[in-house]
């Protein structure tokens, strides 16, 4: 019998996945319940725990010099808090009926079962790796974990040539392209879309395109990779599309990620339309009272569209972990949803978005207006004022804010947080125009660019009523 009752009054929490969501949940549960009440066993198949995947492009590019700077808490630190974290151990099966998981030691192959009273799934996401000829050749890298980052750096150190091809132009693709430029590589980005950063509308993505070309990156848009070509030694030598070949000594896949839910799906747990686990507001897996999930392996509610989405970001994963750990530990917490806020950069160009793009709004059946304005980060007369473009979407009838995209130089990106708060509060663009934002010439024009966009959007809403 593998229950808490069989072990006395102490329950056992098993955590699958040793990064942001899983270990945040474990740590929060430990804060609420001591080792005499709750035993915590966590499994991580990699070499590292609680690390920042978002920081990997900056480590590869040399902005972050030490790998360990990306590690928030080591396995030893977790164990010192009475969390039995078992590294290089992969969970291969969840037995729901038996209340246990099967785990395999990655190095020795030894397998064993561990029973649980409560289970947390934090298996993250896996890089999309299309089934193409040559895709598994040496020199082709996905970048999702510190192990992946180290493998890429090892390849860069061994490779004599200086030609790199990045496949995909989303956040990871764009950031890795800049990282490789910083490493002295000739970089070509092969992008399936019309413009880079498909999280933006194409008119805003065009500015990112221009900035990337300004860095010396060769942009190939509206192109789909058909094959990775290899040399006599079996290593990558080029990337092929239908129309051309692009020489490569190293290839980085920046196509995006999918929820890593194969383990959960095999166990019969509910999976959503985007491939992520489905949970309730308490992050409990739907239909299972003693199983929780969080991080990149789950789908979340979009507060703007009212639909489920998969948004893999470390900010969400850590919040999920806090909610899960609180509930596992006997408290009560909920995760209401997201508005889809993200920020990135190419060199000194800052790129930010929150809420819905035009195609998201159409997909949700919303009628909307748009407003795009040009402004500056500071008062125009103040030294180093830099240009920025703000695009805003508002619901046509109500004026409800639907989304904001910002592209500009220093001081542009984090302005998106104003819009994120407004979206969360359900504000209209007319209401936004009255926001009492901080002003001084070194920080903003007298009318902040986000408010200028809100004024223009409000006029457009009124015009089309």
C-alpha positions in Angstrom: 0.0 0.0 0.0 1.6 3.3 -1.1 -0.4 6.0 0.6 0.4 8.6 3.2 -1.5 6.5 5.7 0.8 3.6 5.1 3.8 5.8 5.9 2.1 7.3 9.0 0.8 10.9 8.8 3.5 12.1 6.5 2.4 12.5 2.8 4.7 12.3 -0.2 4.7 14.9 -2.9 6.4 13.8 -6.2 7.5 16.5 -8.6 8.3 15.7 -12.2 10.7 18.4 -13.6 13.3 20.3 -11.7 13.1 23.7 -13.3 11.0 26.8 -12.7 7.4 25.5 -12.1 8.4 22.2 -10.5 10.9 23.5 -8.0 9.0 26.7 -7.2 6.1 24.4 -6.3 8.4 22.2 -4.2 10.0 25.1 -2.4 6.6 26.8 -1.7 5.2 23.5 -0.4 8.2 23.1 1.9 7.7 26.6 3.3 4.2 25.6 4.3 4.9 22.1 5.5 7.9 20.7 7.2 9.6 17.4 6.5 7.7 15.7 9.3 4.4 16.5 7.5 5.4 16.3 3.8 8.1 14.3 2.1 9.1 15.9 -1.3 10.8 13.9 -4.0 11.6 15.6 -7.3 13.0 14.2 -10.5 15.1 16.1 -13.1 16.5 14.3 -16.2 19.1 17.0 -16.9 22.3 18.2 -15.2 20.8 21.5 -13.8 17.9 22.6 -11.7 16.1 26.0 -11.4 17.9 27.7 -14.2 16.9 30.6 -16.5 16.3 29.3 -20.0 15.6 32.9 -21.1 19.2 33.8 -20.4 20.8 31.1 -22.6 21.0 33.4 -25.8 22.9 36.0 -23.7 25.2 33.3 -22.3 25.9 32.0 -25.8 26.4 35.6 -27.1 28.9 36.4 -24.3 26.8 39.0 -22.4 26.6 36.6 -19.5 30.1 35.1 -19.0 29.3 32.3 -16.6 26.8 29.5 -17.1 26.2 29.2 -13.4 25.0 32.8 -13.2 21.8 31.4 -14.9 21.2 28.9 -12.0 18.8 30.3 -9.4 19.2 27.3 -7.0 21.4 24.3 -7.2 20.4 20.7 -6.4 22.5 20.9 -3.2 20.6 24.0 -2.1 17.3 22.3 -2.7 18.4 19.2 -0.8 19.5 21.4 2.1 15.9 22.4 2.4 14.8 18.8 2.7 13.7 18.3 -0.9 15.0 15.0 -2.3 16.0 16.2 -5.8 17.2 13.3 -7.9 19.2 14.6 -10.9 19.7 12.7 -14.2 16.6 10.8 -13.5 13.8 10.7 -16.0 10.2 9.8 -15.2 9.0 7.5 -17.9 5.5 6.5 -16.7 2.8 7.8 -14.5 0.6 5.1 -13.0 -2.6 6.9 -12.0 -4.4 3.9 -10.6 -1.4 2.9 -8.5 -0.5 6.4 -7.5 3.1 6.0 -8.5 5.7 7.0 -11.1 8.4 5.0 -12.8 11.8 6.7 -13.1 15.0 5.7 -15.0 18.5 6.7 -14.1 19.7 8.3 -17.3 23.3 7.2 -16.8 22.9 3.6 -15.5 19.5 2.8 -17.0 18.3 1.5 -13.6 14.5 1.8 -13.1 12.4 2.1 -10.0 8.8 3.0 -8.9 8.1 5.8 -6.4 4.6 6.2 -4.9 2.9 9.6 -4.4 0.0 11.1 -2.5 0.3 14.3 -4.5 1.9 14.8 -7.9 3.2 17.9 -9.6 4.0 17.9 -13.4 6.4 20.5 -14.5 7.9 18.9 -17.7 8.2 22.2 -19.6 8.4 22.4 -23.4 10.5 20.8 -26.1 12.0 22.6 -29.1 10.2 22.0 -32.3 12.4 19.7 -34.4 10.8 19.1 -37.8 11.2 15.7 -39.4 13.6 16.7 -42.2 16.5 14.8 -43.8 19.6 15.7 -41.9 17.9 17.4 -39.0 19.8 15.2 -36.4 23.2 15.7 -38.0 26.1 16.9 -35.8 26.1 20.7 -35.7 22.3 21.1 -35.6 21.2 22.4 -32.2 18.0 23.2 -30.4 18.3 25.5 -27.4 16.0 24.9 -24.5 18.2 23.8 -21.5 21.6 24.6 -20.1 22.7 21.3 -21.5 21.6 22.5 -24.9 23.4 25.8 -24.5 26.6 24.0 -23.4 26.4 21.6 -26.4 26.1 24.6 -28.8 29.0 26.4 -27.2 31.1 23.2 -27.5 30.3 23.0 -31.2 31.2 26.7 -31.7 34.5 26.1 -30.0 35.3 23.1 -32.2 34.0 24.5 -35.5 36.5 26.1 -37.9 34.0 27.8 -40.1 32.1 30.9 -39.2 28.8 30.5 -41.0 25.6 30.0 -39.0 22.0 29.5 -40.1 19.2 30.1 -37.7 15.9 28.4 -38.6 13.0 30.4 -37.4 12.6 34.1 -36.4 10.6 34.0 -33.2 12.0 35.2 -29.9 14.7 32.4 -29.6 15.6 32.7 -33.3 16.1 36.4 -33.2 18.0 36.3 -29.9 20.2 33.5 -31.1 21.0 35.3 -34.4 22.3 38.3 -32.4 24.2 36.0 -30.1 26.0 34.4 -33.1 26.7 37.8 -34.6 28.3 38.7 -31.3 30.4 35.5 -31.6 31.7 36.7 -35.0 29.6 34.4 -37.2 28.1 35.2 -40.5 24.4 34.7 -39.8 21.5 33.8 -42.1 18.0 33.5 -40.7 15.6 31.4 -42.6 12.0 32.4 -41.7 8.8 30.8 -42.7 6.8 34.0 -42.2 6.5 37.3 -44.0 8.5 39.1 -41.3 10.4 38.1 -38.2 8.7 38.0 -34.8 5.4 36.4 -35.7 4.2 37.5 -32.2 3.9 41.0 -33.8 1.7 42.1 -36.7 3.7 42.2 -40.0 3.9 46.0 -40.1 5.6 46.0 -36.7 7.8 43.0 -37.6 9.1 44.9 -40.6 11.0 47.2 -38.2 12.6 44.2 -36.6 13.6 42.9 -40.0 15.3 46.2 -40.8 17.2 46.2 -37.5 18.4 42.6 -38.0 19.7 43.5 -41.4 21.4 46.5 -39.9 23.3 44.1 -37.7 24.6 42.3 -40.8 22.2 39.4 -40.5 20.9 38.0 -43.8 17.1 37.6 -43.6 15.4 35.1 -45.8 11.6 35.4 -45.3 8.7 33.4 -46.8 11.0 30.4 -47.0 10.7 26.9 -45.6 13.6 24.6 -44.8 13.3 21.3 -46.7 16.5 19.6 -45.8 19.7 19.9 -43.8 22.6 18.9 -46.0 25.6 17.1 -44.7 29.2 16.7 -45.8 31.4 13.6 -46.2 32.0 13.7 -42.4 28.3 13.6 -41.7 28.3 17.1 -40.2 26.0 19.8 -41.3 27.2 21.8 -44.4 24.1 23.7 -45.5 20.4 24.3 -45.1 18.2 23.9 -48.1 14.9 25.5 -49.0 12.9 24.9 -52.2 14.8 27.7 -54.0 18.3 27.9 -52.5 21.0 26.5 -50.3 22.6 28.4 -47.4 26.1 27.2 -46.3 26.3 26.4 -42.6 28.9 25.3 -40.2 26.4 25.3 -37.4 22.6 25.4 -37.4 20.4 26.6 -34.6 16.7 25.8 -34.5 14.6 28.7 -33.3 11.2 27.5 -34.6 9.5 27.5 -31.3 8.5 24.9 -28.7 5.6 22.5 -27.9 4.4 21.5 -24.5 6.2 18.4 -23.3 3.2 16.4 -22.4 3.9 13.0 -23.9 4.3 11.5 -20.4 1.0 13.1 -19.2 -0.9 12.2 -22.4 0.2 8.5 -22.1 -1.2 8.5 -18.6 -4.6 9.7 -19.9 -4.5 13.2 -18.5 -6.5 15.9 -20.3 -4.7 17.7 -23.1 -5.9 20.9 -24.8 -6.1 22.0 -28.4 -2.5 23.5 -28.2 -1.0 20.3 -26.8 -0.8 21.5 -23.2 -2.2 20.1 -20.0 -5.6 21.5 -18.9 -5.9 22.8 -15.3 -8.3 24.7 -13.2 -7.7 28.0 -11.6 -5.8 26.3 -8.7 -3.5 24.7 -11.4 -5.0 21.3 -10.5 -5.2 19.0 -13.5 -8.8 18.8 -14.5 -10.6 15.8 -13.2 -7.7 14.8 -10.9 -7.8 16.0 -7.3 -4.3 15.1 -6.3 -2.4 16.2 -9.5 -1.2 19.7 -10.4 0.7 21.0 -13.3 2.4 24.3 -14.3 4.9 26.0 -16.5 5.5 25.5 -20.2 3.6 22.1 -20.3 0.2 23.7 -19.5 -2.4 25.9 -21.4 -3.6 29.0 -19.7 -6.6 31.3 -20.0 -6.1 34.4 -22.2 -7.9 37.1 -20.3 -8.4 39.2 -23.4 -9.9 36.6 -25.8 -11.3 34.3 -23.2 -9.6 31.3 -25.0 -7.0 28.8 -23.9 -3.4 29.5 -25.1 0.0 28.0 -24.7 2.4 30.8 -23.7 5.8 29.4 -22.6 7.4 32.0 -20.4 9.4 31.8 -17.2 7.3 34.5 -15.5 4.2 32.3 -15.8 6.1 29.1 -14.8 7.3 30.7 -11.5 3.8 32.0 -10.7 2.3 28.6 -11.5 4.8 27.0 -9.1 3.9 29.4 -6.3 0.2 28.7 -6.8 0.7 24.9 -7.0 3.0 24.9 -4.0 0.6 26.9 -1.9 -2.3 24.5 -2.7 -0.2 21.4 -2.2 1.0 22.8 1.1 -2.5 23.3 2.4 -3.2 26.9 1.5 -5.3 28.4 -1.3 -4.1 30.3 -4.4 -5.3 30.7 -8.0 -3.8 31.7 -11.3 -6.5 33.7 -13.1 -4.8 33.8 -16.6 -2.5 35.9 -18.7 -2.7 38.8 -21.3 0.3 37.6 -23.3 3.0 40.1 -22.4 6.5 39.6 -23.8 9.6 41.7 -24.4 12.8 41.1 -26.3 15.6 43.0 -28.1 17.8 43.0 -31.2 20.9 44.9 -30.4 19.5 48.2 -29.0 16.1 47.7 -30.6 13.5 46.9 -28.0 10.4 44.8 -29.0 7.4 44.3 -26.8 3.8 43.1 -27.1 0.8 42.4 -24.9 -2.7 41.2 -25.7 -4.0 40.4 -29.1 -2.5 40.8 -32.6 -4.9 41.6 -35.5 -5.1 37.9 -36.5 -5.8 36.9 -32.8 -8.6 39.4 -32.6 -10.1 38.1 -35.9 -9.8 34.5 -34.7 -11.7 35.4 -31.5 -14.5 37.0 -33.6 -13.7 40.5 -32.3 -14.3 43.7 -34.4 -11.6 46.2 -33.7 -9.8 49.4 -34.7 -6.1 50.0 -34.8 -4.0 53.1 -34.1 -0.3 53.5 -34.8 1.8 56.4 -33.6 5.4 57.6 -33.7 6.8 59.2 -30.6 10.0 59.4 -28.5 11.2 57.9 -25.3 11.9 61.2 -23.7 10.9 64.8 -24.3 12.0 65.6 -27.9 14.4 68.4 -26.8 16.1 66.2 -24.2 19.4 64.6 -25.2 19.3 61.0 -26.5 15.5 61.0 -27.0 15.0 58.0 -29.3 12.1 57.1 -31.6 9.5 54.5 -30.9 6.4 53.1 -32.6 3.3 52.1 -30.7 0.4 50.2 -32.2 -2.8 49.7 -30.3 -5.9 47.6 -30.9 -9.3 48.4 -29.4 -12.7 46.8 -29.6 -14.7 48.7 -32.1 -18.0 49.1 -30.2 -16.8 49.3 -26.6 -13.4 50.8 -26.9 -11.9 48.0 -24.7 -8.2 47.7 -25.1 -7.3 44.5 -27.0 -3.5 44.7 -27.5 -0.4 46.8 -27.8 2.9 46.4 -29.7 5.9 48.6 -29.2 9.2 48.8 -31.2 11.8 51.3 -30.3 15.1 52.1 -28.7 16.1 52.5 -25.0 13.1 53.0 -22.8 10.5 51.6 -25.2 10.1 47.9 -24.3 9.0 48.1 -20.6 6.3 50.7 -21.5 4.3 47.7 -22.5 3.7 47.0 -18.8 1.3 50.0 -18.8 -0.8 48.3 -21.4 -0.5 44.9 -19.6 -2.0 46.4 -16.4 -4.8 48.1 -18.5 -5.6 44.9 -20.2 -5.8 43.0 -16.9 -8.1 45.6 -15.5 -10.3 45.5 -18.7 -9.8 49.2 -19.3 -11.0 51.1 -22.4 -8.6 53.2 -24.5 -10.6 56.3 -23.4 -10.0 55.4 -19.7 -6.3 54.9 -20.5 -6.0 58.5 -21.6 -6.6 59.7 -18.1 -3.9 57.4 -16.5 -1.7 59.4 -14.1 1.7 58.3 -15.4 5.0 59.7 -14.2 6.5 62.5 -16.2 9.8 64.4 -16.4 11.7 65.2 -19.6 14.5 62.6 -19.1 11.9 59.8 -18.9 9.0 60.7 -21.2 7.3 63.3 -23.3 4.5 65.2 -21.5 2.1 62.8 -23.2 3.6 59.3 -22.8 3.7 57.4 -26.2 1.3 54.7 -24.9 -1.2 57.5 -24.0 -0.8 59.1 -27.4 -1.7 55.8 -29.0 -4.7 55.5 -26.6 -5.9 58.9 -27.6 -5.7 58.1 -31.3 -7.4 54.7 -30.7 -10.2 56.4 -28.7 -10.8 58.8 -31.6 -11.0 55.9 -34.0 -13.5 54.1 -31.8 -15.7 57.2 -31.6 -15.5 57.7 -35.3 -16.6 54.2 -36.2 -19.5 53.9 -33.6 
